Amino acid sequence: MKLRNVWAVSSVCALAFGLGACGNAQENDAQPASSSAQTSSTEGSTPVEYTEPLDLQAHRGGRGETTEESRLAFEKALDMGVSTLEFDIVMSKDGVPMVWHDPDVKAEKCRDTAPVQEGDPQFPYVGKDLHDLTLPQIQTLRCDVQLKDFPEQEVAKDNTMLQLKDVFALTAERQADVDYNIETKIEGDKRERSASPEEFVDAILKEVDAAGVADHVTIQSFDWRSLPLVKEHNPSIRTAALYDETTWLEGSPWIGDIDYNAVHGDALEAASQLKVDYVSPGYAVPYGTTPEDADFHPVTTREYVKKAHDLGMKVLPWTVNDESTLRWMIEEAGVDGIITDYPSRLRSVMKDLGMELPQAYPSR
């Protein structure tokens, strides 16, 4: 996920509830996916119950630790033990679902090698939209550039973009009982730069069905038009409504058929209308703040979580990276899962709290 800057910022209270709703285990010892409650508290706070097991989601495979959405990232996440592999899908020109976050091939992530054929007018491919490139063109790229914002990241040398089926093949090799949180990377405000919601859903679910993993899949999106399409194809596949203060507001092109005013600006009521299983907001406004900051305004408070649960949805904030905020989300808010760039960091926090840890699936 990343923040979008094309829409005005609204208040955190309106973002969470609507304008009228604001009031003054041992490492690798995995257990069956049943729920149990533990109570935790910090000094000066009211104890709050959190439900286990917590869904530990490796954002883009864990981009803080490894080249994002690379085979190496997913391998390391499985070696370590995560609940869910979280990643994005962008559609190629020839209709192949590619595991990639951005609409285009960014120079800060990828480099060209050679054209598919001499004189290819599309070459160089870096800087082009993936939706304008074919699979053979995309496969010539090497996406192994060190990200400046993640200096501890292990670079996957000569990394090539994966297809969706490659992720499923990897987990099948490991016989890994993990979930997949797959984002349809639709450019809701620049729709000419990506495939349609129908194309995304058809292509993704074709691979999901072929791999036989429908019961392990969640489809998430900022572009809410795609979420009802998933349920039409297979009502049992979970969906998640992504949003932040730049997408959830009146007149937004991201929210599909939802009438912002009819739900009084309440994002949870809107998500409930979509019949999604998860609501997945940016965890705080401003994004990147921590509990130690004076301007820390969490979206996913315990009140938010309670209301979401009352509406039949689980809460999955993104993207939480520092230890103090990870702890806050677990102990103070009681969220159901966390999307993080640093899965090993979240595992460490969970271990310190005596929480059940996801099973590891190392290579054989």
C-alpha positions as CSV (number, residue, x, y, z in Angstrom):
1,M,0.0,0.0,0.0
2,K,1.0,3.6,-0.3
3,L,-0.6,6.9,0.4
4,R,-2.2,8.7,-2.5
5,N,-2.0,12.4,-2.6
6,V,-4.7,13.2,-5.1
7,W,-7.5,13.8,-2.6
8,A,-7.8,16.3,0.3
9,V,-7.2,15.0,3.8
10,S,-10.2,14.6,6.0
11,S,-10.2,14.2,9.8
12,V,-9.2,10.9,11.4
13,C,-12.6,10.7,13.2
14,A,-14.5,11.0,9.9
15,L,-12.2,8.5,8.3
16,A,-12.9,5.9,10.9
17,F,-16.6,6.3,11.8
18,G,-18.2,9.2,10.0
19,L,-18.9,12.7,11.1
20,G,-21.4,12.0,13.7
21,A,-19.8,9.0,15.4
22,C,-17.0,10.6,17.4
23,G,-17.1,10.5,21.2
24,N,-15.3,12.1,24.0
25,A,4.1,-19.9,22.7
26,Q,7.1,-21.2,21.6
27,E,8.8,-20.3,18.3
28,N,7.3,-22.3,15.4
29,D,4.8,-24.1,17.7
30,A,1.8,-23.4,15.5
31,Q,-1.7,-24.4,16.6
32,P,-4.9,-25.0,14.7
33,A,-6.6,-21.9,13.5
34,S,-9.0,-21.6,16.4
35,S,-9.6,-18.4,18.5
36,S,-8.7,-17.9,22.1
37,A,-8.7,-14.7,24.1
38,Q,-5.9,-13.2,26.1
39,T,-6.0,-10.1,28.2
40,S,-3.2,-7.5,28.1
41,S,-2.8,-4.1,29.5
42,T,-0.2,-1.4,29.7
43,E,0.4,0.9,32.7
44,G,-2.4,3.4,33.0
45,S,-4.6,1.8,30.4
46,T,-7.7,-0.4,30.6
47,P,-7.1,-4.1,29.9
48,V,-8.2,-5.2,26.4
49,E,-8.7,-8.7,25.1
50,Y,-7.0,-9.7,21.9
51,T,-8.0,-12.7,19.9
52,E,-5.5,-15.3,18.8
53,P,-4.2,-16.3,16.4
54,L,-3.1,-12.9,15.1
55,D,-2.9,-12.8,11.3
56,L,0.8,-11.9,10.6
57,Q,0.8,-10.6,7.0
58,A,4.1,-10.1,5.2
59,H,3.6,-7.0,3.1
60,R,4.9,-7.6,-0.4
61,G,6.6,-10.6,1.1
62,G,8.3,-8.5,3.7
63,R,9.9,-5.6,1.7
64,G,11.7,-4.2,4.8
65,E,13.8,-7.4,4.8
66,T,14.0,-8.6,1.2
67,T,13.4,-7.3,-2.3
68,E,9.7,-6.8,-2.5
69,E,7.5,-9.4,-4.1
70,S,10.5,-11.5,-5.1
71,R,10.7,-15.2,-4.9
72,L,13.4,-14.8,-2.2
73,A,11.0,-12.6,-0.1
74,F,8.3,-15.2,-0.2
75,E,10.8,-18.0,0.5
76,K,12.2,-16.2,3.5
77,A,8.6,-15.4,4.8
78,L,7.8,-19.2,4.6
79,D,11.2,-20.0,6.3
80,M,10.3,-17.7,9.1
81,G,6.7,-18.4,9.5
82,V,3.9,-16.0,8.6
83,S,0.1,-16.4,8.5
84,T,-0.4,-14.7,5.1
85,L,1.6,-13.7,2.1
86,E,0.4,-10.2,1.1
87,F,1.1,-9.0,-2.4
88,D,-0.2,-7.1,-5.4
89,I,-1.3,-8.0,-8.9
90,V,-0.8,-5.8,-12.0
91,M,-2.1,-7.1,-15.4
92,S,0.3,-7.3,-18.4
93,K,-0.8,-6.3,-21.9
94,D,-1.4,-9.9,-22.8
95,G,-3.6,-10.6,-19.7
96,V,-1.1,-12.2,-17.4
97,P,-1.5,-11.4,-13.6
98,M,2.0,-10.2,-12.5
99,V,3.1,-9.9,-8.9
100,W,4.0,-6.2,-8.8
101,H,2.9,-3.1,-6.9
102,D,3.3,-0.2,-9.3
103,P,1.5,0.6,-12.5
104,D,4.8,1.2,-14.1
105,V,8.3,-0.2,-14.1
106,K,10.2,2.2,-11.9
107,A,14.0,2.8,-12.3
108,E,14.4,2.8,-8.5
109,K,13.3,-0.8,-8.5
110,C,14.2,-2.4,-11.9
111,R,16.8,-2.2,-14.7
112,D,16.6,-3.2,-18.4
113,T,18.7,-5.9,-19.9
114,A,17.9,-6.2,-23.6
115,P,14.8,-5.9,-25.9
116,V,12.8,-9.0,-26.7
117,Q,13.7,-8.5,-30.3
118,E,16.0,-6.0,-32.1
119,G,14.3,-2.7,-32.8
120,D,11.4,-3.2,-30.3
121,P,9.8,0.3,-30.2
122,Q,8.8,-0.2,-26.5
123,F,12.4,-0.6,-25.4
124,P,13.7,0.5,-22.9
125,Y,10.9,-1.0,-20.8
126,V,11.8,0.8,-17.6
127,G,9.4,3.7,-17.3
128,K,6.6,2.0,-19.2
129,D,3.3,0.9,-17.7
130,L,3.1,-2.9,-17.2
131,H,-0.3,-2.8,-18.8
132,D,1.5,-1.8,-22.0
133,L,4.1,-4.5,-21.9
134,T,3.8,-8.2,-22.7
135,L,5.0,-11.1,-20.6
136,P,8.1,-11.7,-22.7
137,Q,9.0,-8.0,-22.5
138,I,8.5,-8.0,-18.7
139,Q,10.6,-11.1,-18.3
140,T,13.7,-9.3,-19.6
141,L,13.7,-6.9,-16.6
142,R,15.8,-7.4,-13.6
143,C,14.2,-5.9,-10.5
144,D,17.0,-6.0,-8.0
145,V,17.7,-2.4,-7.1
146,Q,18.2,-1.6,-3.5
147,L,15.3,0.5,-2.1
148,K,16.7,3.6,-0.3
149,D,13.9,3.5,2.3
150,F,14.8,0.0,3.3
151,P,18.6,-0.1,3.8
152,E,18.4,-3.5,5.7
153,Q,16.7,-5.1,2.8
154,E,18.4,-8.2,1.3
155,V,18.6,-7.8,-2.4
156,A,17.4,-10.6,-4.6
157,K,20.1,-10.5,-7.3
158,D,18.8,-10.8,-10.9
159,N,15.2,-10.9,-9.6
160,T,12.5,-11.2,-12.3
161,M,8.9,-10.4,-11.8
162,L,6.8,-13.4,-10.7
163,Q,3.5,-14.5,-12.2
164,L,0.7,-15.2,-9.7
165,K,0.9,-18.9,-10.5
166,D,4.6,-18.8,-9.4
167,V,3.6,-17.9,-5.8
168,F,1.1,-20.7,-5.7
169,A,3.7,-23.1,-7.1
170,L,6.2,-22.1,-4.4
171,T,3.8,-22.7,-1.5
172,A,2.8,-26.0,-3.1
173,E,6.5,-27.0,-3.2
174,R,6.7,-26.3,0.5
175,Q,3.3,-27.8,1.3
176,A,2.7,-24.5,3.1
177,D,-0.6,-24.0,4.8
178,V,-0.6,-20.3,4.4
179,D,-3.1,-17.7,3.2
180,Y,-2.8,-15.2,0.4
181,N,-4.0,-11.5,0.6
182,I,-4.0,-10.5,-3.1
183,E,-4.5,-6.8,-4.0
184,T,-6.0,-5.9,-7.4
185,K,-3.8,-3.0,-8.2
186,I,-6.3,-1.0,-10.2
187,E,-5.6,2.7,-10.7
188,G,-8.9,4.0,-9.6
189,D,-8.2,7.6,-10.4
190,K,-6.3,6.9,-13.6
191,R,-8.2,4.0,-15.0
192,E,-6.5,4.0,-18.4
193,R,-3.3,2.9,-16.8
194,S,-4.6,-0.5,-15.7
195,A,-7.0,-3.3,-16.7
196,S,-10.6,-3.2,-15.7
197,P,-11.9,-4.7,-12.4
198,E,-13.5,-7.5,-14.4
199,E,-10.2,-8.4,-16.1
200,F,-8.4,-8.4,-12.8
201,V,-10.9,-10.6,-11.1
202,D,-11.3,-13.0,-13.9
203,A,-7.5,-13.5,-14.3
204,I,-6.8,-13.8,-10.6
205,L,-9.6,-16.2,-9.8
206,K,-8.7,-18.4,-12.8
207,E,-5.3,-18.9,-11.2
208,V,-6.8,-19.3,-7.8
209,D,-9.2,-22.0,-9.1
210,A,-6.4,-23.8,-11.0
211,A,-4.2,-23.9,-7.8
212,G,-7.2,-25.1,-5.7
213,V,-6.5,-22.4,-3.0
214,A,-9.8,-20.5,-2.9
215,D,-10.3,-21.2,0.8
216,H,-6.9,-19.6,1.5
217,V,-7.4,-16.4,-0.5
218,T,-8.5,-12.9,0.3
219,I,-8.9,-10.4,-2.5
220,Q,-8.3,-6.8,-1.4
221,S,-8.6,-3.5,-3.2
222,F,-8.6,0.3,-2.8
223,D,-10.9,0.2,-5.9
224,W,-14.0,-1.1,-4.3
225,R,-15.6,-1.9,-7.7
226,S,-13.7,-5.2,-7.8
227,L,-14.9,-6.5,-4.5
228,P,-18.5,-7.4,-5.4
229,L,-17.2,-9.1,-8.5
230,V,-15.2,-11.5,-6.4
231,K,-18.3,-12.5,-4.4
232,E,-20.3,-13.0,-7.6
233,H,-17.6,-15.5,-8.9
234,N,-17.3,-17.3,-5.6
235,P,-19.1,-16.1,-2.4
236,S,-16.7,-18.1,-0.2
237,I,-13.6,-16.1,-1.2
238,R,-12.9,-13.5,1.4
239,T,-12.7,-9.8,0.4
240,A,-11.1,-6.8,2.1
241,A,-11.9,-3.1,1.6
242,L,-8.7,-1.0,1.6
243,Y,-8.8,2.7,2.2
244,D,-7.1,5.7,3.7
245,E,-7.9,9.4,4.0
246,T,-7.1,10.0,0.3
247,T,-9.6,7.4,-1.1
248,W,-12.4,7.5,1.4
249,L,-14.1,10.8,0.9
250,E,-17.0,12.3,-0.9
251,G,-16.8,12.1,-4.7
252,S,-13.9,9.7,-4.6
253,P,-13.5,7.5,-7.7
254,W,-12.2,4.6,-5.5
255,I,-15.4,3.7,-3.7
256,G,-17.5,2.3,-6.5
257,D,-21.3,2.5,-6.1
258,I,-21.1,3.5,-2.4
259,D,-23.0,6.8,-1.6
260,Y,-20.7,8.6,0.8
261,N,-23.4,10.9,2.1
262,A,-25.9,8.1,2.5
263,V,-23.6,6.4,5.0
264,H,-22.8,9.7,6.6
265,G,-19.2,9.4,5.8
266,D,-18.8,6.3,7.9
267,A,-16.2,4.0,6.2
268,L,-17.2,1.0,8.3
269,E,-20.9,1.3,7.3
270,A,-19.8,1.6,3.7
271,A,-17.5,-1.5,3.9
272,S,-20.4,-3.4,5.5
273,Q,-22.6,-2.6,2.5
274,L,-20.0,-4.3,0.3
275,K,-20.3,-7.5,2.4
276,V,-16.6,-7.7,2.8
277,D,-14.9,-9.9,5.4
278,Y,-12.1,-7.4,6.3
279,V,-11.8,-3.7,6.6
280,S,-8.2,-2.6,6.0
281,P,-7.4,1.1,6.7
282,G,-4.2,2.9,6.8
283,Y,-3.4,2.5,10.5
284,A,-3.0,6.2,11.5
285,V,-3.2,9.8,10.3
286,P,-0.6,11.1,9.7
287,Y,0.7,7.8,8.3
288,G,4.0,6.8,9.8
289,T,3.4,8.2,13.3
290,T,3.9,6.2,16.4
291,P,2.4,6.2,19.9
292,E,5.4,8.3,21.0
293,D,4.4,11.1,18.7
294,A,2.2,14.0,19.8
295,D,0.3,13.8,16.5
296,F,-0.4,10.0,16.6
297,H,-4.0,9.6,15.7
298,P,-4.7,5.9,15.2
299,V,-7.6,4.9,12.9
300,T,-7.8,1.4,14.3
301,T,-8.8,2.1,17.9
302,R,-10.5,-0.4,20.1
303,E,-13.8,1.4,19.4
304,Y,-13.2,1.0,15.7
305,V,-12.4,-2.7,16.1
306,K,-15.5,-3.2,18.2
307,K,-17.8,-1.5,15.7
308,A,-16.2,-3.5,12.8
309,H,-16.7,-6.8,14.7
310,D,-20.3,-5.8,15.4
311,L,-20.8,-5.3,11.7
312,G,-19.3,-8.8,11.0
313,M,-15.9,-7.6,9.7
314,K,-12.3,-8.2,10.9
315,V,-9.8,-5.4,11.1
316,L,-6.5,-5.5,9.3
317,P,-4.5,-2.2,9.4
318,W,-1.6,-1.4,7.1
319,T,1.4,-0.9,7.0
320,V,2.7,-1.1,10.6
321,N,6.4,-1.4,11.0
322,D,7.8,-0.1,14.3
323,E,7.7,-2.2,17.5
324,S,5.8,0.3,19.7
325,T,3.0,0.7,17.1
326,L,2.8,-3.1,16.5
327,R,2.4,-3.6,20.3
328,W,-0.2,-0.8,20.4
329,M,-2.3,-2.4,17.6
330,I,-2.3,-5.7,19.5
331,E,-2.6,-4.6,23.1
332,E,-4.6,-1.4,22.8
333,A,-6.7,-1.8,19.7
334,G,-7.1,-5.6,19.6
335,V,-6.8,-5.9,15.8
336,D,-7.3,-9.2,14.1
337,G,-4.1,-9.0,12.0
338,I,-1.4,-6.7,10.9
339,I,0.2,-6.0,7.5
340,T,3.9,-5.3,8.0
341,D,7.1,-4.8,6.0
342,Y,9.0,-6.5,8.8
343,P,7.4,-9.9,9.6
344,S,10.4,-10.9,11.8
345,R,9.8,-7.8,13.9
346,L,6.1,-8.6,14.4
347,R,7.0,-12.2,15.2
348,S,9.4,-10.9,17.9
349,V,6.6,-8.8,19.4
350,M,4.2,-11.7,19.3
351,K,6.7,-13.9,21.0
352,D,7.4,-11.4,23.7
353,L,3.6,-11.2,24.4
354,G,3.4,-15.0,24.6
355,M,1.2,-15.2,21.5
356,E,0.8,-18.1,19.2
357,L,3.2,-17.9,16.3
358,P,2.6,-19.0,12.7
359,Q,4.2,-22.2,11.6
360,A,7.3,-22.1,9.5
361,Y,7.6,-24.0,6.2
362,P,11.4,-24.2,5.4
363,S,12.7,-25.7,2.2
364,R,13.2,-29.4,2.2
